[in-house]
Amino acid sequence: MLTEQRYEIILELLETRKSVTVTELKEILDTSESTVRRDITALDKMGRLTKVFGGAVSLENAVSAYEPTVAQKSDLNIEEKKKIARYAAGLIEPTDFVFLDAGTTTGYMLDYLENTRAAFVTNGVSHARMLAQRGIHVTLIGGELKGSTEAVIGSFALQMLQMYHFTRGFFGTNGVTKHEGFTTPDASEALVKRKAMEQCRKAYVLSDASKFGQISSVTFRDFKEAEVITDRCPKEFEGNKNIVVVR
């Protein structure tokens, strides 16, 4: 299929559906993920669509309320996420009391926790299960289970978080900008992230470079209120002291 034909199909899909994922386009166009990403990047530069984490949205929907599922996110930027997760896990001290946010990048941290004596609280069901299986002390906060992200949210979760005082917290995000800060599509999940971050002495946001410049519909924390751990820093963010680039 010619490049222009792919462009036309992508734009037609966005006209009717408003958002589309890389995985969906890969199947529809019967091409590679790298080709789909190049097409999205090219159309974004042309001003025909807005590139977002895991796909694209129409220009009229540039602030995205779209949220990929855990399964969709698990296939994206795996090596970058693992690199970030390895560094983040190395920050945890034996005496730490840690909040671990639900998400794929925070989930990769579990692969690098060896014989830790730190205690954990999490709103990620799969995170809690894996920590418990490894004999690590973990508390899963209660509340409503959100199916798409496997995160516990809701008023009861907020009440539980109010009781805790964490030495460190590690969080995922769907978008990072200087003005809108750290954003996520779901208001209930944003409230849990915000409350957990407020209870942390030190908060870290784990974000691969694809999320910089993206905006989801709800801000859960200002840009300067957490340290960002990433694999690559875009030019417009260079010089910010709260960004750590891992090699």
FENGIHU-V635007 format. One record per helix or strand. SS is the DSSP state (a for helix, b for strand). FROM is the first residue (numbers start at 1). TO is the last residue. Records with the same first field share a line. If there is no record, write none. Layout:
BEGIN
SS=FROM-TO ; FROM-TO
END
This chain:
BEGIN
a=3-17 ; 22-29 ; 33-45 ; 59-61 ; 70-73 ; 78-89 ; 104-112 ; 125-133 ; 155-162 ; 187-198 ; 209-211 ; 223-225 ; 235-237
b=19-21 ; 50-52 ; 55-57 ; 64-64 ; 97-100 ; 119-122 ; 124-124 ; 138-140 ; 144-146 ; 151-153 ; 166-171 ; 175-177 ; 181-184 ; 200-206 ; 212-212 ; 216-216 ; 218-221 ; 227-230 ; 243-245
END
